[in-house]
Amino acid sequence: MEMLRDADIDSAPLESKRVAILGYGNQGRAQALNLRDSGIDVVVGLRGGSGTAVEVEAAGLRTALVEDAVSSADLVVMLAPDETHSALYREIETKLRYGAALGFSHGLSVRFGLVKPRPDLDVILVAPKGPGTALRSLYLQGKGMIAVWAVEQDATGCAKSVALAYGRAIGCGRAGLIASTFAEEAEADLFNEQAVVWGAVPELLIAGFETLVAGGVSPELAYLECVGELKLIAELIEERGIAGMREAISNTAELGALLGGRRIIDDGVRERMAEVLAEVRAGNFAEQLTNEELSGYPRLRNAREFGRRQLLEQVFEQLHSRS
Ligand SMILES: NC(=O)c1ccc[n+]([C@@H]2O[C@H](COP(=O)([O-])OP(=O)(O)OC[C@H]3O[C@@H](n4cnc5c(N)ncnc54)[C@H](OP(=O)(O)O)[C@@H]3O)[C@@H](O)[C@H]2O)c1
């Protein structure tokens, strides 16, 4: 695996070029500010009537309507939510300059055909592996976040150099840029969201909390044990890897982990993970995401409301308000 860093990357492909960032949310804000601070000419494209314009301008960034931002830019980066990309691309397709570059921070919309870019465009991916809030705070500390980069379409012969220069300008070259493809990034990211960190881990914490409470343990202690220690293990794994984390904890915890870990995460879990990966690759999730947006996000709204009513959240609020 090749890991490219600032010293390996030429920043010239973005010099004297304008970048339009479409969307000023989690990633859009961080990437626009990092680009500006790296000396790039950046404009943030917003929908008509967007209340976000005030915030963008207060941050010292230029704003424009989406279509005007797009028609003025050499590189247009799609940082609105993935499920809006299809309609957004249809809106901007005729405004994109001939031979411009179209950028993404997630491979989903291209991998699953929600966006089918014009053949004259360069189509690039620079996907920071973490939230925009962290991308920005790391940049301000003089550090960076690892990102994956890819080229889907190289119409001008410059797509790779533009992708790498962009990754460098948002600060990811300080940590490292790893080559991939839109398909690999999209599939791995969607798999992880469902089957590992964002899907399975919170459910494991909830199941552990509920098991202890059902067994007579106080909710506060159950919370501290099953949820409160997550940050500690995350930091240890970040610093030392999984083997190093296991060596760093007490013999009691290490033996408990050895006896219990594979009992809970057994072959059945691995089989269901393989099912999730196959479904992601077949496009089932992309279809569900599109349908969710078209019907006004009913499942997401219900799940958020249900989650807020749970005992675990009440305990979180109690413990949080005392700290
Ligand atoms: N969130 C992450 O941590 C993360 C990490 C890596 C990659 N990514 C990728 O980054 C991209 C952006 O994700 P995000 O989480 O940053 O999105 P987000 O925070 O949900 O984006 C919100 C922004 O998008 C704008 N927007 C929404 N619908 C729009 C439309 N139809 N036309 C124009 N603008 C629209 C909103 O406009 P208003 O201001 O007018 O409401 C707002 O500024 C996605 O491809 C995602 O997969 C995200």
The ligand as a MOL file (V3000), in Angstrom:
LIG
                    3D

  0  0  0     0  0            999 V3000
M  V30 BEGIN CTAB
M  V30 COUNTS 48 52 0 0 0
M  V30 BEGIN ATOM
M  V30 1 N -20.1190 13.6040 7.9640 0
M  V30 2 C -18.9490 12.9940 7.9210 0
M  V30 3 O -18.2990 12.8030 8.9390 0
M  V30 4 C -18.3470 12.5220 6.6150 0
M  V30 5 C -17.0900 11.8860 6.6230 0
M  V30 6 C -16.5040 11.5270 5.4040 0
M  V30 7 C -17.1850 11.7740 4.2210 0
M  V30 8 N -18.4340 12.3570 4.2540 0 CHG=1
M  V30 9 C -19.1170 12.6130 2.9910 0
M  V30 10 O -19.1590 14.0310 2.8060 0
M  V30 11 C -20.3360 14.3790 2.0530 0
M  V30 12 C -21.1250 15.4220 2.8500 0
M  V30 13 O -21.5860 14.7940 4.0450 0
M  V30 14 P -21.9210 15.6830 5.3350 0
M  V30 15 O -22.2070 14.7230 6.4490 0
M  V30 16 O -20.8450 16.7150 5.5050 0 CHG=-1
M  V30 17 O -23.2690 16.3730 4.8450 0
M  V30 18 P -24.2080 17.3700 5.6820 0
M  V30 19 O -23.5040 17.8890 6.8800 0
M  V30 20 O -25.5130 16.6820 5.9140 0
M  V30 21 O -24.4110 18.5360 4.5900 0
M  V30 22 C -25.2420 19.6060 4.8860 0
M  V30 23 C -25.0260 20.6970 3.8690 0
M  V30 24 O -25.5150 20.2560 2.5880 0
M  V30 25 C -26.4000 21.2530 2.0790 0
M  V30 26 N -27.4380 20.6470 1.2510 0
M  V30 27 C -28.3470 19.7350 1.6230 0
M  V30 28 N -29.1370 19.4070 0.5790 0
M  V30 29 C -28.7170 20.1570 -0.4680 0
M  V30 30 C -29.1190 20.2820 -1.8060 0
M  V30 31 N -30.1110 19.5570 -2.2900 0
M  V30 32 N -28.4610 21.1730 -2.6050 0
M  V30 33 C -27.4290 21.9060 -2.1180 0
M  V30 34 N -26.9810 21.8200 -0.8460 0
M  V30 35 C -27.6340 20.9620 -0.0400 0
M  V30 36 C -27.0020 21.8950 3.3050 0
M  V30 37 O -27.5010 23.1360 2.9110 0
M  V30 38 P -28.1640 24.2060 3.9330 0
M  V30 39 O -26.9960 24.7920 4.6360 0
M  V30 40 O -28.8790 25.1600 3.0490 0
M  V30 41 O -29.0730 23.3820 4.8230 0
M  V30 42 C -25.7880 21.9630 4.2340 0
M  V30 43 O -25.0010 23.0950 3.9670 0
M  V30 44 C -21.0980 13.0710 1.8420 0
M  V30 45 O -20.7320 12.5580 0.5890 0
M  V30 46 C -20.5740 12.1770 2.9490 0
M  V30 47 O -20.6820 10.7960 2.6860 0
M  V30 48 C -19.0150 12.7530 5.4160 0
M  V30 END ATOM
M  V30 BEGIN BOND
M  V30 1 1 1 2
M  V30 2 2 2 3
M  V30 3 1 2 4
M  V30 4 1 4 5
M  V30 5 2 4 48
M  V30 6 2 5 6
M  V30 7 1 6 7
M  V30 8 2 7 8
M  V30 9 1 8 9
M  V30 10 1 8 48
M  V30 11 1 9 10
M  V30 12 1 9 46
M  V30 13 1 10 11
M  V30 14 1 11 12
M  V30 15 1 11 44
M  V30 16 1 12 13
M  V30 17 1 13 14
M  V30 18 2 14 15
M  V30 19 1 14 16
M  V30 20 1 14 17
M  V30 21 1 17 18
M  V30 22 2 18 19
M  V30 23 1 18 20
M  V30 24 1 18 21
M  V30 25 1 21 22
M  V30 26 1 22 23
M  V30 27 1 23 24
M  V30 28 1 23 42
M  V30 29 1 24 25
M  V30 30 1 25 26
M  V30 31 1 25 36
M  V30 32 1 26 27
M  V30 33 1 26 35
M  V30 34 2 27 28
M  V30 35 1 28 29
M  V30 36 1 29 30
M  V30 37 2 29 35
M  V30 38 1 30 31
M  V30 39 2 30 32
M  V30 40 1 32 33
M  V30 41 2 33 34
M  V30 42 1 34 35
M  V30 43 1 36 37
M  V30 44 1 36 42
M  V30 45 1 37 38
M  V30 46 2 38 39
M  V30 47 1 38 40
M  V30 48 1 38 41
M  V30 49 1 42 43
M  V30 50 1 44 45
M  V30 51 1 44 46
M  V30 52 1 46 47
M  V30 END BOND
M  V30 END CTAB
M  END
